[in-house]
Protein backbone atom coordinates (compact mmCIF):
# COMPACT_ATOMS: atom_id res chain seq x y z
CA UNK A 1 0.00 0.00 0.00
CA UNK A 2 1.29 3.49 -0.88
CA UNK A 3 0.85 5.36 2.40
CA UNK A 4 1.90 8.69 0.93
CA UNK A 5 -0.90 8.49 -1.62
CA UNK A 6 -3.32 7.35 1.06
CA UNK A 7 -2.28 10.25 3.25
CA UNK A 8 -2.70 12.69 0.41
CA UNK A 9 -6.14 11.25 -0.34
CA UNK A 10 -7.13 11.60 3.32
CA UNK A 11 -5.95 15.21 3.36
CA UNK A 12 -7.95 15.97 0.21
CA UNK A 13 -11.03 14.29 1.68
CA UNK A 14 -10.65 16.23 4.93
CA UNK A 15 -10.27 19.49 2.99
CA UNK A 16 -13.35 18.69 0.93
CA UNK A 17 -15.36 17.94 4.08
CA UNK A 18 -14.13 21.19 5.58
CA UNK A 19 -15.24 23.10 2.49
CA UNK A 20 -18.68 21.48 2.66
CA UNK A 21 -18.96 22.32 6.35
CA UNK A 22 -18.04 25.95 5.69
CA UNK A 23 -20.50 26.11 2.80
CA UNK A 24 -23.22 24.70 5.05
CA UNK A 25 -22.64 27.35 7.73
CA UNK A 26 -21.67 30.36 5.57
CA UNK A 27 -24.39 32.96 5.22
CA UNK A 28 -24.88 35.86 2.84
CA UNK A 29 -26.87 38.88 3.94
CA UNK A 30 -28.48 41.83 2.21
CA UNK A 31 -30.43 44.61 3.87
CA UNK A 32 -31.96 47.59 2.04
CA UNK A 33 -33.78 50.68 3.28
CA UNK A 34 -35.33 53.32 1.02
CA UNK A 35 -37.07 56.44 2.28
CA UNK A 36 -39.58 57.24 -0.44
CA UNK A 37 -38.58 60.88 -0.81
CA UNK A 38 -36.06 60.51 -3.62
CA UNK A 39 -33.06 59.98 -1.36
CA UNK A 40 -30.52 57.24 -2.03
CA UNK A 41 -31.20 53.84 -0.42
CA UNK A 42 -29.08 52.22 2.26
CA UNK A 43 -27.47 49.12 0.74
CA UNK A 44 -25.63 46.78 3.08
CA UNK A 45 -23.83 44.74 0.40
CA UNK A 46 -24.08 45.86 -3.22
CA UNK A 47 -22.89 42.55 -4.66
CA UNK A 48 -25.19 40.38 -2.55
CA UNK A 49 -28.22 42.62 -3.07
CA UNK A 50 -28.34 41.90 -6.82
CA UNK A 51 -28.20 38.10 -6.40
CA UNK A 52 -31.51 36.51 -7.40
CA UNK A 53 -33.13 33.71 -5.41
CA UNK A 54 -36.58 32.24 -4.94
CA UNK A 55 -38.88 34.86 -3.37
CA UNK A 56 -40.65 32.22 -1.25
CA UNK A 57 -43.75 33.63 0.47
CA UNK A 58 -42.83 37.25 -0.23
CA UNK A 59 -44.28 36.41 -3.64
CA UNK A 60 -47.70 36.53 -1.99
CA UNK A 61 -47.57 40.33 -2.36
CA UNK A 62 -47.56 40.38 -6.20
CA UNK A 63 -49.56 37.14 -6.24
CA UNK A 64 -52.38 38.75 -4.26
CA UNK A 65 -52.44 41.72 -6.62
CA UNK A 66 -52.58 39.42 -9.66
CA UNK A 67 -55.42 37.43 -8.08
CA UNK A 68 -57.43 40.64 -7.60
CA UNK A 69 -56.58 42.10 -11.00
CA UNK A 70 -57.60 38.91 -12.84
CA UNK A 71 -60.84 38.62 -10.86
CA UNK A 72 -59.88 35.24 -9.41
CA UNK A 73 -60.46 36.89 -6.03
CA UNK A 74 -63.29 39.41 -6.07
CA UNK A 75 -63.37 40.21 -2.36
CA UNK A 76 -60.11 40.20 -0.39
CA UNK A 77 -62.02 39.41 2.82
CA UNK A 78 -64.17 36.56 1.45
CA UNK A 79 -63.38 33.26 3.18
CA UNK A 80 -62.52 30.07 1.30
CA UNK A 81 -63.30 26.91 3.30
CA UNK A 82 -60.44 24.73 4.54
CA UNK A 83 -60.79 21.22 3.06
CA UNK A 84 -59.54 19.41 6.16
CA UNK A 85 -56.04 18.68 4.88
CA UNK A 86 -53.46 18.49 7.68
CA UNK A 87 -50.63 21.02 7.44
CA UNK A 88 -47.41 21.65 9.38
CA UNK A 89 -48.82 24.91 10.75
CA UNK A 90 -52.12 25.08 12.71
CA UNK A 91 -52.71 28.60 11.36
CA UNK A 92 -53.35 27.08 7.93
CA UNK A 93 -56.03 24.66 9.16
CA UNK A 94 -59.01 26.99 8.92
CA UNK A 95 -60.91 29.02 6.32
CA UNK A 96 -58.87 31.86 4.85
CA UNK A 97 -59.37 34.98 2.80
CA UNK A 98 -56.76 36.65 0.64
CA UNK A 99 -56.16 39.04 3.54
CA UNK A 100 -55.85 36.45 6.32
CA UNK A 101 -53.87 34.06 4.13
CA UNK A 102 -51.29 36.80 3.63
CA UNK A 103 -50.99 37.39 7.37
CA UNK A 104 -50.74 33.65 8.15
CA UNK A 105 -48.79 32.87 4.97
CA UNK A 106 -51.30 30.11 4.19
CA UNK A 107 -49.75 28.26 1.27
CA UNK A 108 -52.84 26.31 0.27
CA UNK A 109 -54.87 29.47 -0.36
CA UNK A 110 -52.31 30.90 -2.78
CA UNK A 111 -51.74 27.54 -4.46
CA UNK A 112 -55.47 27.53 -5.16
CA UNK A 113 -55.36 31.04 -6.64
CA UNK A 114 -52.29 30.11 -8.74
CA UNK A 115 -54.26 27.25 -10.32
CA UNK A 116 -57.25 29.53 -10.96
CA UNK A 117 -55.09 32.27 -12.49
CA UNK A 118 -53.35 29.74 -14.75
CA UNK A 119 -49.93 29.85 -16.34
CA UNK A 120 -50.68 32.20 -19.24
CA UNK A 121 -52.35 34.89 -17.14
CA UNK A 122 -49.71 34.57 -14.41
CA UNK A 123 -46.86 35.01 -16.88
CA UNK A 124 -48.56 37.96 -18.57
CA UNK A 125 -49.20 39.59 -15.20
CA UNK A 126 -45.62 39.11 -14.01
CA UNK A 127 -44.32 40.77 -17.16
CA UNK A 128 -46.77 43.65 -16.80
CA UNK A 129 -45.78 44.20 -13.16
CA UNK A 130 -42.07 43.81 -13.92
CA UNK A 131 -41.44 41.42 -11.04
CA UNK A 132 -38.08 39.61 -10.87
CA UNK A 133 -37.29 37.31 -13.77
CA UNK A 134 -41.01 37.59 -14.72
CA UNK A 135 -41.04 34.04 -16.13
CA UNK A 136 -41.05 30.44 -14.96
CA UNK A 137 -41.45 26.97 -16.43
CA UNK A 138 -41.95 24.83 -13.32
CA UNK A 139 -44.95 23.66 -11.34
CA UNK A 140 -47.77 26.19 -11.26
CA UNK A 141 -48.35 25.85 -7.52
CA UNK A 142 -44.74 25.98 -6.28
CA UNK A 143 -42.65 28.02 -8.76
CA UNK A 144 -42.06 30.82 -6.23
CA UNK A 145 -40.58 28.31 -3.74
CA UNK A 146 -38.25 26.31 -6.00
CA UNK A 147 -36.16 29.06 -7.59
CA UNK A 148 -37.91 28.72 -10.95
CA UNK A 149 -39.00 32.34 -10.45
CA UNK A 150 -36.17 34.42 -9.00
CA UNK A 151 -35.84 37.96 -7.68
CA UNK A 152 -33.07 40.03 -6.10
CA UNK A 153 -33.43 42.12 -2.93
CA UNK A 154 -33.02 45.29 -5.02
CA UNK A 155 -35.87 44.16 -7.27
CA UNK A 156 -38.00 43.42 -4.21
CA UNK A 157 -37.32 46.91 -2.85
CA UNK A 158 -38.27 48.44 -6.19
CA UNK A 159 -41.51 46.45 -6.33
CA UNK A 160 -42.55 47.38 -2.80
CA UNK A 161 -41.76 51.03 -3.54
CA UNK A 162 -44.01 50.89 -6.61
CA UNK A 163 -46.79 49.28 -4.56
CA UNK A 164 -46.59 52.03 -1.94
CA UNK A 165 -46.58 54.86 -4.49
CA UNK A 166 -49.17 53.30 -6.83
CA UNK A 167 -46.68 53.13 -9.71
CA UNK A 168 -48.10 49.87 -11.01
CA UNK A 169 -50.46 49.02 -13.87
CA UNK A 170 -53.22 47.98 -11.46
CA UNK A 171 -56.41 49.41 -10.01
CA UNK A 172 -55.87 51.55 -6.94
CA UNK A 173 -58.50 49.66 -4.92
CA UNK A 174 -56.64 46.39 -5.57
CA UNK A 175 -53.31 47.91 -4.52
CA UNK A 176 -55.01 49.21 -1.37
CA UNK A 177 -56.36 45.73 -0.60
CA UNK A 178 -52.86 44.25 -0.90
CA UNK A 179 -51.37 46.99 1.28
CA UNK A 180 -53.99 46.26 3.94
CA UNK A 181 -53.31 42.53 3.75
CA UNK A 182 -49.77 42.83 4.99
CA UNK A 183 -50.34 45.28 7.82
CA UNK A 184 -48.71 43.77 10.91
CA UNK A 185 -49.73 44.00 14.60
CA UNK A 186 -48.07 46.73 16.65
CA UNK A 187 -44.52 45.65 17.52
CA UNK A 188 -44.82 42.26 15.86
CA UNK A 189 -44.97 40.33 12.62
CA UNK A 190 -47.09 37.30 11.79
CA UNK A 191 -46.44 34.35 9.52
CA UNK A 192 -47.15 30.62 9.34
CA UNK A 193 -45.36 29.90 12.61
CA UNK A 194 -47.23 32.53 14.61
CA UNK A 195 -46.59 36.02 15.97
CA UNK A 196 -43.02 37.22 16.51
CA UNK A 197 -41.56 40.40 18.05
CA UNK A 198 -40.61 43.15 15.60
CA UNK A 199 -40.01 46.13 17.86
CA UNK A 200 -38.88 49.17 15.94
CA UNK A 201 -37.34 51.89 18.11
CA UNK A 202 -38.46 54.63 15.73
CA UNK A 203 -40.12 57.80 17.05
CA UNK A 204 -43.81 58.44 16.68
CA UNK A 205 -46.73 56.12 15.88
CA UNK A 206 -45.83 53.40 13.39
CA UNK A 207 -47.62 51.12 10.96
CA UNK A 208 -45.53 48.27 9.59
CA UNK A 209 -46.50 46.39 6.44
CA UNK A 210 -44.39 43.26 6.04
CA UNK A 211 -44.25 39.82 4.46
CA UNK A 212 -41.75 37.13 5.38
CA UNK A 213 -40.74 34.17 3.25
CA UNK A 214 -38.67 31.04 3.75
CA UNK A 215 -37.62 28.18 1.52
CA UNK A 216 -34.70 25.87 0.73
CA UNK A 217 -33.33 25.48 -2.80
CA UNK A 218 -30.41 23.15 -3.60
CA UNK A 219 -29.73 22.77 0.15
CA UNK A 220 -29.46 26.53 0.59
CA UNK A 221 -31.79 28.10 3.10
CA UNK A 222 -33.39 31.42 2.08
CA UNK A 223 -35.09 33.75 4.55
CA UNK A 224 -36.76 36.99 3.44
CA UNK A 225 -38.77 39.92 4.64
CA UNK A 226 -40.06 42.79 2.51
CA UNK A 227 -42.30 45.69 3.39
CA UNK A 228 -42.56 49.32 4.39
CA UNK A 229 -43.01 51.51 7.45
CA UNK A 230 -45.42 54.43 7.85
CA UNK A 231 -44.02 56.83 10.47
CA UNK A 232 -44.80 60.52 10.93
CA UNK A 233 -46.08 60.88 7.35
CA UNK A 234 -42.85 59.32 6.07
CA UNK A 235 -42.85 56.12 4.04
CA UNK A 236 -39.81 53.85 4.19
CA UNK A 237 -39.53 50.67 2.12
CA UNK A 238 -37.23 47.84 3.14
CA UNK A 239 -36.09 44.39 2.05
CA UNK A 240 -33.78 41.90 3.72
CA UNK A 241 -32.61 38.41 2.84
CA UNK A 242 -30.32 35.88 4.48
CA UNK A 243 -29.20 32.80 2.57
CA UNK A 244 -26.95 29.95 3.62
CA UNK A 245 -27.23 26.57 5.34
CA UNK A 246 -29.83 25.92 8.01
CA UNK A 247 -31.54 29.19 8.91
CA UNK A 248 -34.07 30.30 11.45
CA UNK A 249 -37.43 31.20 9.89
CA UNK A 250 -36.90 34.65 11.40
CA UNK A 251 -33.40 35.19 9.98
CA UNK A 252 -34.51 37.70 7.34
CA UNK A 253 -36.82 39.53 9.75
CA UNK A 254 -34.13 39.70 12.43
CA UNK A 255 -31.68 41.22 9.93
CA UNK A 256 -34.25 43.79 8.83
CA UNK A 257 -35.10 44.74 12.41
CA UNK A 258 -31.44 45.27 13.34
CA UNK A 259 -30.85 47.34 10.21
CA UNK A 260 -33.99 49.46 10.54
CA UNK A 261 -33.21 50.24 14.17
CA UNK A 262 -29.59 51.07 13.32
CA UNK A 263 -30.86 53.58 10.73
CA UNK A 264 -33.83 54.99 12.65
CA UNK A 265 -35.05 58.43 11.54
CA UNK A 266 -33.85 61.40 13.56
HUFENGI-V814233 format. One record per backbone hydrogen bond with DSSP energy under -0.5 kcal/mol. NH is the residue of the N-H (numbers start at 1). CO is the residue of the C=O. If there is no record, write none. Layout:
{{NH | CO} {NH | CO}}
//
This chain:
{{3 | 1} {6 | 2} {7 | 3} {8 | 4} {9 | 5} {10 | 6} {11 | 7} {12 | 8} {13 | 9} {14 | 10} {15 | 11} {16 | 12} {17 | 13} {18 | 14} {19 | 15} {20 | 16} {21 | 17} {22 | 18} {23 | 19} {24 | 20} {25 | 21} {26 | 22} {28 | 243} {30 | 241} {32 | 239} {33 | 42} {34 | 237} {36 | 235} {37 | 35} {38 | 35} {39 | 35} {42 | 33} {43 | 41} {44 | 31} {49 | 45} {50 | 47} {51 | 48} {53 | 151} {56 | 144} {58 | 55} {59 | 56} {60 | 57} {61 | 58} {63 | 59} {64 | 60} {65 | 61} {66 | 62} {67 | 63} {68 | 64} {69 | 65} {70 | 66} {71 | 68} {72 | 67} {73 | 67} {74 | 72} {78 | 75} {80 | 96} {92 | 89} {93 | 90} {94 | 92} {96 | 80} {99 | 76} {101 | 97} {102 | 98} {103 | 99} {104 | 100} {106 | 101} {107 | 105} {110 | 106} {111 | 107} {112 | 108} {113 | 109} {114 | 110} {115 | 111} {116 | 112} {117 | 113} {118 | 114} {122 | 118} {123 | 119} {124 | 120} {125 | 121} {126 | 122} {127 | 123} {128 | 124} {129 | 125} {130 | 126} {131 | 126} {132 | 130} {133 | 150} {134 | 131} {142 | 139} {143 | 139} {145 | 142} {146 | 142} {147 | 143} {148 | 143} {149 | 143} {151 | 53} {153 | 51} {154 | 49} {156 | 152} {157 | 153} {158 | 154} {159 | 155} {160 | 156} {161 | 157} {162 | 158} {163 | 159} {164 | 160} {165 | 161} {166 | 163} {167 | 162} {168 | 166} {170 | 168} {174 | 171} {175 | 171} {176 | 172} {177 | 173} {178 | 174} {179 | 175} {180 | 176} {181 | 177} {182 | 178} {183 | 180} {184 | 208} {188 | 185} {189 | 196} {191 | 194} {194 | 191} {196 | 189} {198 | 187} {200 | 198} {207 | 230} {209 | 207} {209 | 228} {210 | 182} {210 | 208} {211 | 226} {213 | 224} {215 | 222} {217 | 220} {220 | 217} {221 | 244} {221 | 245} {222 | 215} {223 | 242} {224 | 213} {225 | 240} {226 | 211} {227 | 238} {228 | 209} {229 | 236} {230 | 207} {231 | 229} {231 | 234} {232 | 205} {234 | 231} {236 | 229} {237 | 34} {238 | 227} {239 | 32} {240 | 225} {241 | 30} {242 | 223} {243 | 28} {244 | 221} {246 | 24} {251 | 248} {254 | 250} {255 | 251} {256 | 252} {257 | 253} {258 | 254} {259 | 255} {260 | 256} {261 | 257} {262 | 258} {263 | 259} {264 | 261}}
//
